[in-house]
Amino acid sequence: MRTCPACRTAQPSRLGDPLCPACTDAARQTVPHPLWPFDSPLMRRVLAEVNVPAVVAVFRAATGLPQSDLAAMVGWSRAALGLYEHGQRGAVFDIRVLLGFADAVAMPREALLPLVLGDTDAALSADGAASETGVDVDRRSFGGLAAGAALAAMLPEAAAPSRVTASHVKYLEASAESLWLQSGSVGGAALLRPALRHWQLARRMLKRSSYTDSVGRELLVSTGQLADVSAYFAFDAANLSLAQQLHTEALELAESAGDSVLLAWVLTHMAGIPIYRASRASTADTDWASRNAARQAQRLVNRAADEARYEPLPWLHEMIACRQALAASLIGNTAAFRSSIARAQRELDRASGAGEPIWLQGGLGESTIIEFHARGSANLGDGAQAEVLYHKLLDQGLAPRARAFTAAHLAGLQLAQSAERDAIATGQTVLALLEDGVKSTRTLNELRPVRAAAAESGDEEFCARFDAAERALAVA
């Protein structure tokens, strides 16, 4: 068996695996500011080390694509791809071959900057300008090789293939799944740009490429998945108007494909926007607006339940029940809230995950039920119960973004119960997570009342850290 091309020491565990188990896990990790769904520390390292053959192997390990599908996408034979992965094909060292590979898999060319600059942190800023390269270079004297790399990085987005096959659809599905799995670590504000890039690529495939009827339906579903995940990230970045537009497109795509699972999932996510608006409108003079938004959410999630009624997917029904519970709590219907939480728990008890899409499983489970139970209890005025549940949730091994969001809600609850010092202390843990790479504007907004309380009490350090986090999110 061949040696792993990434670490060059261990061996893949099975014949046909591109990397050893440790490097496979590393290929599926993410960086704080990803440029695309498969932007991992390992990918940046092999590029910076000019370990070009490993680029193909790391990509395949990250996506889970078999050699046959990746070869079909890139236009190589399966045998040639295997030779490329193990450095036995000299053409892979030709920059034109590498650029052709990057374009075929929608890898933005700025992601190749570590190869040019020999720096794993080298990358362009999110606006596409050559303002940040990861190296200390004055912009006015920015020239030579680095300038050429920057210009290459600003070329147009990857073009859609003339003909879309099932292999392309598998890649889009892998992209959506990777984005969902990363969302718990870094937050939507960091992932919005790569998600939009791949959603736009899928849209171009729909409009400009040729495909069979069966591939076309699958392409509709994949495009809808990418529109939905992009909407979720826009929502987490507090861009509600963009989130609403993307959800609407995802809904239309799901309806066109006749996919009841995707349709129910999108409707459930859409309900998050009016739920958010209802929870933010908490004063007496906006009580009508809050109830109206909560009832809008209730209509959306009830429609989702109707669309999914024949689908044997416990994870999906768990999420629907959780959203129904939260909408009921905002209206003040305690009985409906408790009934929905109990139903969510029953769905969890019968869930195995087998046969359910990865993008459907992401973020669900016991912790999701506890989160919605806590939020609903707070809405219904049971602050003591909510605080117990939030602490229980924080005792679990939550991903960084989920931990920050939960702690922000707990800080707001503590502030509402006049425990200002506890709220500020909890808020400090949220700020630490935001400083450590979590990019979630919605989480920061949950902490805004605590920032106001800190200002009143003269806590300048908290205010300064909050303001710095807000500035960082503004350019994320």
C-alpha positions as CSV (number, residue, x, y, z in Angstrom):
1,M,0.0,0.0,0.0
2,R,1.2,3.5,-0.9
3,T,2.3,6.1,1.7
4,C,-0.1,9.0,2.4
5,P,0.9,11.8,0.1
6,A,0.1,14.5,2.7
7,C,2.1,13.4,5.7
8,R,4.4,11.0,3.7
9,T,4.7,8.7,6.7
10,A,1.5,6.8,7.5
11,Q,-0.6,4.6,5.1
12,P,-4.2,4.8,4.0
13,S,-6.3,2.3,6.0
14,R,-8.0,0.9,2.8
15,L,-7.0,0.5,-0.8
16,G,-8.4,3.4,-2.7
17,D,-8.4,5.9,0.2
18,P,-6.5,9.0,-0.8
19,L,-5.0,9.8,2.6
20,C,-4.2,8.1,6.0
21,P,-7.0,8.3,8.6
22,A,-5.3,11.2,10.5
23,C,-4.8,13.3,7.4
24,T,-8.4,12.5,6.2
25,D,-9.7,14.0,9.4
26,A,-7.4,17.0,9.0
27,A,-8.7,17.5,5.4
28,R,-12.2,17.9,6.8
29,Q,-11.3,20.6,9.3
30,T,-11.8,24.3,8.5
31,V,-9.9,27.5,8.9
32,P,-11.2,30.7,10.6
33,H,-11.7,32.5,7.3
34,P,-12.4,29.9,4.7
35,L,-12.3,30.9,1.1
36,W,-14.3,27.8,-0.1
37,P,-16.0,24.8,1.6
38,F,-12.8,22.7,1.6
39,D,-10.3,25.3,2.8
40,S,-8.6,23.3,5.5
41,P,-5.3,23.9,7.4
42,L,-4.0,20.7,5.7
43,M,-4.8,21.9,2.2
44,R,-3.0,25.2,2.9
45,R,0.0,23.3,4.4
46,V,0.5,21.0,1.4
47,L,0.2,24.0,-0.9
48,A,2.8,26.0,1.1
49,E,5.1,23.0,1.0
50,V,4.7,22.7,-2.8
51,N,3.4,19.2,-2.2
52,V,1.3,19.5,-5.3
53,P,0.3,15.9,-5.8
54,A,-1.2,15.9,-2.3
55,V,-3.6,18.8,-3.3
56,V,-5.7,16.3,-5.3
57,A,-5.6,13.7,-2.6
58,V,-6.6,16.2,0.1
59,F,-9.5,17.5,-1.9
60,R,-10.8,14.0,-2.6
61,A,-10.5,13.1,1.1
62,A,-12.4,16.3,2.1
63,T,-15.2,15.8,-0.4
64,G,-15.5,12.0,-0.1
65,L,-15.7,11.7,-3.9
66,P,-14.5,8.5,-5.4
67,Q,-11.8,8.6,-8.1
68,S,-14.3,8.0,-10.9
69,D,-16.4,11.0,-10.0
70,L,-13.5,13.4,-9.5
71,A,-11.9,12.2,-12.7
72,A,-15.1,12.8,-14.6
73,M,-15.4,16.3,-13.3
74,V,-11.8,17.2,-14.1
75,G,-11.6,15.5,-17.4
76,W,-8.9,13.0,-16.5
77,S,-9.0,9.3,-16.7
78,R,-9.3,7.4,-13.4
79,A,-5.9,5.9,-13.8
80,A,-4.3,9.4,-14.5
81,L,-5.9,10.8,-11.3
82,G,-4.5,8.0,-9.3
83,L,-1.0,8.7,-10.7
84,Y,-1.5,12.4,-10.0
85,E,-2.4,11.8,-6.3
86,H,0.8,9.9,-5.7
87,G,3.1,12.1,-7.6
88,Q,3.7,9.7,-10.4
89,R,2.5,12.0,-13.2
90,G,4.9,14.8,-13.9
91,A,2.3,17.0,-15.5
92,V,0.7,17.8,-12.2
93,F,3.7,20.1,-11.5
94,D,2.7,22.2,-14.6
95,I,0.9,25.2,-13.2
96,R,-1.6,25.1,-16.1
97,V,-2.7,21.6,-15.0
98,L,-3.1,22.7,-11.4
99,L,-5.1,25.8,-12.4
100,G,-7.3,23.6,-14.6
101,F,-7.9,21.3,-11.7
102,A,-8.8,24.3,-9.4
103,D,-11.2,25.7,-12.0
104,A,-12.9,22.3,-12.5
105,V,-13.6,21.9,-8.8
106,A,-14.6,25.6,-8.2
107,M,-11.5,26.2,-6.0
108,P,-11.0,30.0,-6.1
109,R,-7.6,30.9,-7.4
110,E,-6.8,33.0,-4.3
111,A,-6.8,29.7,-2.4
112,L,-3.6,28.9,-4.3
113,L,-1.7,31.8,-2.8
114,P,0.0,29.6,-0.1
115,L,1.7,27.8,-3.0
116,V,3.0,31.0,-4.6
117,L,4.0,32.7,-1.3
118,G,5.0,29.7,0.7
119,D,2.8,30.9,3.6
120,T,-0.1,28.9,4.9
121,D,-1.9,32.1,6.0
122,A,-1.6,33.8,2.6
123,A,-5.0,34.8,1.3
124,L,-6.9,37.7,-0.2
125,S,-9.4,39.6,1.8
126,A,-13.1,38.8,1.5
127,D,-13.7,41.7,-0.9
128,G,-11.5,40.1,-3.5
129,A,-8.9,42.9,-3.5
130,A,-5.3,42.4,-2.9
131,S,-5.4,44.1,0.5
132,E,-4.3,41.1,2.6
133,T,-1.9,38.4,1.5
134,G,-0.8,37.1,4.8
135,V,2.6,38.7,4.4
136,D,4.0,42.0,5.5
137,V,4.0,43.9,2.1
138,D,3.3,47.6,1.6
139,R,0.4,48.0,-0.9
140,R,2.2,50.7,-2.9
141,S,5.3,48.4,-3.4
142,F,3.2,45.3,-4.0
143,G,4.7,43.8,-7.1
144,G,6.5,41.0,-8.7
145,L,5.4,37.4,-8.1
146,A,3.0,38.3,-5.4
147,A,1.2,40.9,-7.6
148,G,0.9,38.2,-10.3
149,A,-0.7,35.8,-7.9
150,A,-3.1,38.5,-6.7
151,L,-4.2,39.3,-10.3
152,A,-4.7,35.6,-10.9
153,A,-6.8,35.4,-7.8
154,M,-9.1,38.1,-9.0
155,L,-10.1,36.4,-12.3
156,P,-13.8,35.7,-12.8
157,E,-15.6,33.0,-10.8
158,A,-15.3,29.4,-12.0
159,A,-17.4,28.8,-15.2
160,A,-20.1,26.2,-15.3
161,P,-19.2,23.0,-17.2
162,S,-20.8,22.6,-20.6
163,R,-22.5,19.4,-19.5
164,V,-23.4,18.6,-15.9
165,T,-23.2,14.9,-14.9
166,A,-24.1,13.0,-11.7
167,S,-20.5,13.6,-10.6
168,H,-20.9,17.4,-10.6
169,V,-24.1,17.0,-8.5
170,K,-22.3,14.8,-6.0
171,Y,-19.7,17.5,-5.6
172,L,-22.3,20.2,-5.0
173,E,-23.9,17.9,-2.4
174,A,-20.5,17.4,-0.7
175,S,-20.1,21.2,-0.7
176,A,-23.4,21.7,1.0
177,E,-22.7,19.0,3.6
178,S,-19.2,20.4,4.3
179,L,-20.7,23.9,4.8
180,W,-23.3,22.6,7.2
181,L,-20.7,20.7,9.2
182,Q,-18.5,23.8,9.5
183,S,-21.3,26.1,10.6
184,G,-21.1,24.9,14.2
185,S,-17.4,25.9,14.4
186,V,-17.0,29.2,12.7
187,G,-20.4,30.8,12.3
188,G,-22.4,32.0,9.3
189,A,-20.6,35.4,8.8
190,A,-17.4,33.5,8.0
191,L,-19.0,31.0,5.6
192,L,-21.4,33.2,3.7
193,R,-19.0,34.1,0.9
194,P,-18.0,30.5,0.0
195,A,-21.6,29.3,0.3
196,L,-22.8,32.1,-2.0
197,R,-20.0,31.2,-4.5
198,H,-21.1,27.6,-4.7
199,W,-24.7,28.5,-4.9
200,Q,-24.0,30.8,-7.8
201,L,-22.0,28.1,-9.5
202,A,-25.0,25.7,-9.1
203,R,-27.3,28.3,-10.6
204,R,-25.0,28.8,-13.6
205,M,-25.1,25.0,-14.1
206,L,-28.9,25.1,-14.1
207,K,-29.1,28.0,-16.6
208,R,-26.2,27.4,-18.9
209,S,-25.3,23.7,-18.9
210,S,-26.9,20.7,-20.5
211,Y,-27.9,17.6,-18.5
212,T,-30.3,14.7,-18.5
213,D,-33.7,14.9,-16.9
214,S,-32.7,12.9,-13.9
215,V,-29.5,14.9,-13.4
216,G,-31.5,18.1,-13.8
217,R,-33.8,17.2,-10.9
218,E,-30.9,16.3,-8.7
219,L,-29.3,19.6,-9.7
220,L,-32.4,21.5,-8.7
221,V,-32.2,19.8,-5.2
222,S,-28.5,20.6,-4.8
223,T,-29.0,24.2,-5.8
224,G,-31.8,24.4,-3.4
225,Q,-29.6,23.0,-0.6
226,L,-26.9,25.5,-1.3
227,A,-29.4,28.4,-1.4
228,D,-30.8,27.2,1.9
229,V,-27.4,26.9,3.6
230,S,-26.5,30.4,2.2
231,A,-29.7,31.8,3.6
232,Y,-28.9,30.3,7.0
233,F,-25.4,31.9,7.0
234,A,-26.9,35.2,5.9
235,F,-29.3,34.9,8.8
236,D,-26.5,34.2,11.2
237,A,-24.7,37.2,9.8
238,A,-27.9,39.3,10.6
239,N,-28.6,40.0,6.9
240,L,-32.3,39.2,7.1
241,S,-33.2,40.6,3.7
242,L,-30.6,38.4,1.9
243,A,-31.6,35.4,4.0
244,Q,-35.3,35.9,3.0
245,Q,-34.4,36.2,-0.7
246,L,-32.3,33.0,-0.6
247,H,-34.9,31.1,1.4
248,T,-37.5,32.1,-1.2
249,E,-35.3,30.8,-4.0
250,A,-34.6,27.6,-2.1
251,L,-38.3,27.1,-1.7
252,E,-39.0,27.6,-5.4
253,L,-36.2,25.1,-6.3
254,A,-37.6,22.5,-3.8
255,E,-41.1,22.9,-5.3
256,S,-39.8,22.6,-8.9
257,A,-37.9,19.5,-8.0
258,G,-40.9,18.1,-6.1
259,D,-38.7,17.3,-3.1
260,S,-40.8,17.3,0.0
261,V,-37.8,16.8,2.4
262,L,-36.0,19.8,1.1
263,L,-39.3,21.8,1.0
264,A,-40.0,21.0,4.6
265,W,-36.5,21.8,5.7
266,V,-36.5,25.2,3.9
267,L,-39.9,26.1,5.4
268,T,-38.5,25.2,8.9
269,H,-35.5,27.4,8.4
270,M,-37.7,30.2,7.0
271,A,-39.6,30.2,10.2
272,G,-36.4,31.2,12.0
273,I,-36.6,34.8,10.6
274,P,-40.1,35.7,12.0
275,I,-39.1,33.9,15.3
276,Y,-36.1,36.1,15.5
277,R,-38.2,39.2,14.8
278,A,-40.8,38.1,17.4
279,S,-38.1,37.5,20.1
280,R,-36.5,40.9,19.4
281,A,-39.9,42.8,19.6
282,S,-40.3,42.3,23.4
283,T,-41.7,45.6,24.7
284,A,-45.4,46.3,25.3
285,D,-45.9,48.6,22.4
286,T,-44.6,46.0,20.0
287,D,-46.6,43.1,21.5
288,W,-48.8,42.9,18.4
289,A,-45.8,42.8,16.1
290,S,-44.3,40.1,18.1
291,R,-47.4,37.9,18.1
292,N,-47.9,38.6,14.4
293,A,-44.3,37.4,13.6
294,A,-44.8,34.4,15.9
295,R,-48.0,33.4,14.1
296,Q,-46.2,33.8,10.7
297,A,-43.5,31.4,12.0
298,Q,-46.2,29.0,13.2
299,R,-47.8,29.0,9.7
300,L,-44.5,28.2,8.0
301,V,-43.5,25.4,10.4
302,N,-47.0,23.9,10.3
303,R,-46.8,23.8,6.5
304,A,-43.4,22.1,6.9
305,A,-45.0,19.5,9.1
306,D,-47.7,18.9,6.5
307,E,-45.1,18.6,3.7
308,A,-43.0,16.1,5.7
309,R,-46.0,14.0,7.1
310,Y,-45.1,11.0,5.0
311,E,-41.3,11.2,5.4
312,P,-39.8,8.7,7.8
313,L,-37.1,11.1,8.9
314,P,-37.0,11.6,12.7
315,W,-34.3,14.3,12.5
316,L,-36.5,16.4,10.2
317,H,-39.6,15.9,12.4
318,E,-37.5,16.8,15.5
319,M,-36.5,20.1,14.0
320,I,-40.0,20.9,13.0
321,A,-41.3,20.1,16.5
322,C,-38.7,22.3,18.1
323,R,-39.6,25.3,15.8
324,Q,-43.3,24.7,16.6
325,A,-42.5,24.7,20.3
326,L,-40.6,28.0,20.0
327,A,-43.4,29.7,18.0
328,A,-46.0,28.5,20.5
329,S,-43.9,30.0,23.4
330,L,-43.8,33.4,21.7
331,I,-47.6,33.3,21.4
332,G,-47.9,32.3,25.1
333,N,-49.4,28.9,24.4
334,T,-47.7,26.8,27.2
335,A,-49.7,23.6,26.4
336,A,-48.7,23.6,22.8
337,F,-45.1,24.4,23.7
338,R,-44.8,21.4,26.1
339,S,-46.6,19.1,23.6
340,S,-44.1,20.1,20.8
341,I,-41.0,19.6,23.1
342,A,-42.3,16.1,24.0
343,R,-42.9,15.3,20.4
344,A,-39.4,16.4,19.5
345,Q,-38.0,14.1,22.2
346,R,-40.0,11.2,20.9
347,E,-38.6,11.8,17.4
348,L,-35.1,11.9,18.9
349,D,-35.7,8.6,20.7
350,R,-36.5,6.8,17.4
351,A,-33.8,8.4,15.4
352,S,-30.8,6.5,14.3
353,G,-29.4,8.8,11.6
354,A,-29.2,5.9,9.1
355,G,-30.5,6.9,5.7
356,E,-30.9,10.6,6.5
357,P,-28.8,13.1,4.6
358,I,-25.8,14.6,6.5
359,W,-27.1,18.1,5.8
360,L,-30.3,17.1,7.5
361,Q,-28.6,15.7,10.6
362,G,-26.3,18.7,11.2
363,G,-27.0,20.5,14.4
364,L,-29.8,18.2,15.6
365,G,-30.0,15.9,18.6
366,E,-30.5,16.2,22.3
367,S,-28.7,19.5,22.5
368,T,-31.1,21.1,20.0
369,I,-34.1,20.1,22.1
370,I,-32.5,21.5,25.2
371,E,-31.8,24.7,23.4
372,F,-35.3,25.2,22.2
373,H,-36.7,24.1,25.6
374,A,-34.6,26.7,27.3
375,R,-35.5,29.5,24.8
376,G,-39.2,28.6,25.0
377,S,-39.1,28.5,28.8
378,A,-37.6,32.0,28.9
379,N,-40.3,33.3,26.5
380,L,-43.0,31.9,28.8
381,G,-41.4,33.6,31.9
382,D,-39.9,30.6,33.5
383,G,-36.4,32.1,33.8
384,A,-35.3,29.6,36.5
385,Q,-36.0,26.6,34.3
386,A,-34.4,28.3,31.3
387,E,-31.2,29.0,33.2
388,V,-30.9,25.4,34.4
389,L,-31.3,24.2,30.8
390,Y,-28.8,26.6,29.4
391,H,-26.2,25.5,32.0
392,K,-27.0,21.9,31.1
393,L,-26.4,22.7,27.5
394,L,-23.1,24.4,28.1
395,D,-21.9,21.4,30.1
396,Q,-22.1,19.4,26.8
397,G,-19.4,19.4,24.2
398,L,-20.9,22.1,22.0
399,A,-19.0,23.4,18.9
400,P,-17.6,26.9,19.4
401,R,-20.4,28.8,17.5
402,A,-23.2,26.9,19.3
403,R,-21.4,27.5,22.6
404,A,-21.2,31.2,21.9
405,F,-24.9,31.4,20.9
406,T,-26.0,29.5,24.0
407,A,-23.9,31.6,26.3
408,A,-25.2,34.8,24.7
409,H,-28.8,33.7,25.4
410,L,-27.9,32.8,29.0
411,A,-26.3,36.2,29.5
412,G,-29.4,37.9,28.2
413,L,-31.5,35.8,30.6
414,Q,-29.3,36.7,33.5
415,L,-29.6,40.3,32.7
416,A,-33.4,40.1,32.5
417,Q,-33.3,38.6,36.0
418,S,-31.3,41.5,37.3
419,A,-28.1,39.4,37.7
420,E,-26.0,42.0,35.9
421,R,-22.6,40.8,37.2
422,D,-23.4,37.2,36.1
423,A,-24.6,38.4,32.7
424,I,-21.3,40.3,32.1
425,A,-19.2,37.4,33.3
426,T,-21.1,35.1,30.9
427,G,-20.8,37.7,28.2
428,Q,-17.0,37.6,28.6
429,T,-17.0,33.9,27.6
430,V,-19.0,34.8,24.4
431,L,-16.6,37.6,23.5
432,A,-13.6,35.2,24.0
433,L,-15.2,32.8,21.5
434,L,-15.8,35.6,19.0
435,E,-12.2,36.7,19.4
436,D,-11.1,33.1,18.8
437,G,-12.7,32.8,15.4
438,V,-16.5,32.5,15.7
439,K,-18.1,34.9,13.2
440,S,-21.8,35.2,14.1
441,T,-23.4,38.7,14.1
442,R,-26.6,37.2,15.4
443,T,-24.8,36.0,18.5
444,L,-23.2,39.4,19.0
445,N,-26.6,41.0,18.7
446,E,-27.9,38.8,21.5
447,L,-25.2,40.3,23.7
448,R,-26.0,43.9,22.9
449,P,-28.2,44.5,26.0
450,V,-25.3,43.2,28.1
451,R,-23.0,45.7,26.5
452,A,-25.4,48.5,27.4
453,A,-25.5,47.3,31.0
454,A,-21.7,47.1,31.1
455,A,-21.5,50.7,29.9
456,E,-23.8,51.8,32.6
457,S,-21.7,50.0,35.2
458,G,-18.5,51.5,33.9
459,D,-17.0,48.2,32.6
460,E,-14.8,49.7,29.9
461,E,-13.0,46.4,29.1
462,F,-16.2,44.6,28.2
463,C,-17.4,47.5,26.1
464,A,-14.0,47.7,24.3
465,R,-14.0,44.0,23.6
466,F,-17.6,44.1,22.3
467,D,-16.9,47.0,20.0
468,A,-13.7,45.3,18.7
469,A,-15.8,42.1,17.9
470,E,-18.4,44.2,16.2
471,R,-15.7,45.9,14.0
472,A,-14.2,42.5,13.1
473,L,-17.7,41.1,12.1
474,A,-18.3,44.2,9.9
475,V,-15.5,43.2,7.7
476,A,-15.9,39.4,8.0
